[in-house]
Amino acid sequence: MSKYRDTKPSLEFYIEKLNKKEYFSMIRFGDGEWNNILKKEYSDSTRINNEMKFYKEAQEDLKKTIHESKECDSFFYGLQNLAKRLFGKKIPDSFDWHECDVFHYASIDGNLPDLIDAMKKWDIVFVGGKYLRKINKIVPYTHFIEIPETDCYPKKDSIVKEILEYGKEKKDTIYCFSASVVTNIFIYELFDDLGKDNWLIDFGSIWDPYVGRQTRSYHKRIKV
């Protein structure tokens, strides 16, 4: 276990905030996000990962989340250990980086039910691909906003509009995002309107094994 992981908030930190109704938002920067932000050469066929091709506009939006960061105690920036090893000094050290994969570690260690129990106290909205609708058997959501499973960035504005339309008169809601690197852009753009009295959280691929998908290598270690 790395020193970096040891010094960052544990799963209990986030569970306590949910239990105490302390709102927070969290975006996560892994190798895909930094590969996008730092890429200088690209073509129309360039892909960042299996979920998204490279869009110059998306790169600029991701850069904005860093260069015009939210100066707010309730807006957390998560950094993946792998990204830190791959990109090193290219990553700004001025952030109070949280452990990016805290929820993934919880899943591997069998501690995810503790998080889910805390989540169930509030309304839950999922923002993700159609396949994630089945997560309702484990995490009972109030509403589901379906987005394209791949290359959702071109529909970013309409998705943001749909989320805002749903949430404009609601509060105390956990918005669970699984939208590849575009999640950071969604949460960043939604925070000023929804972040004051809701939770906006990038859960990445954490739910995939629980709906029958193994999209990351560590998913093979998950007991469902």
Residue, then its C-alpha position, 0 to 999 in steps of 0.5 A: m500500500s502506497k504512502y499516498r493512499d495511506t494519507k488520504p480520506s478513508l471510505e468512512f470519511y465519505i460515509e460520515k459526510l453522507n450520514k451527517k448530511e454534509y454535502f460534497s462533490m468529487i471528480r476523479f483524475g485517472d490516467g484517462e483524464w490526464n492522457n486527455i488533458l496532456k495530449k498534444e497530437y491527435s486525429d479524428s480517430t484518436r481515442i482516449n479509452n474504450e468509452m470515448k474518442f478524443y475531442k478537442e473541446a472536451q480537452e479544453d473543458l477538462k483543462k478548465t476543471i483544473h486551471e479554473s478549479k472550484e475554490c470550495d471546501s466541499f468540492f473534492y479532487g481525486l487523483q489515481n495512483l497510476a496517473k501519479r506514477l505515469f504523469g508525475k510532475k506534469i500533475p499540479d501539486s497545489f491541490d489537496w488530492h483525495e485518493c481517486d480509487v477509494f470506492h474501488y478499494a471498498s468494492i474489492d475489500g467487500n466494504l461497499p455495502d457500508l457506503i450503500d447503506a449511507m446512500k439509501k438515506w437520500d434520493i439517488v439519481f444515476v447518470g450512466g449508460k442503459y446497462l446500469r439501470k439494473i443497479n437498482k437491485i443493489v442501489p435503489y435509485t429514484h431516477f435514472i438519466e440515460i446517456p450514450e455508453t460511448d462518446c457521450y461528449p457531443k450530447k454534453d449540453s443536452i445531458v446537463k440541461e436534463i439533469l438541471e431540469y430534474g434537479k431544479e426544485k430538489k435537494d438532498t439527492i446523490y447524483c451518481f455519475s458513470a460517464s468516463v472522463v466526461t463525468n468531471i465536466f458534468i460535475y464541474e458544470l453542475f456544481d454551482d447550481l446543484g452542489k450547494d444542497n446535493w452530492l455530485i459524485d464520480f463513481g466511475s466503473i465501480w458498479d459495473p461488476y454488479v450488473g454483470r460487466q467486467t470492464r476493468s481488470y480489478h473487477k475479476r476480484i470482486k465477489v458479487 
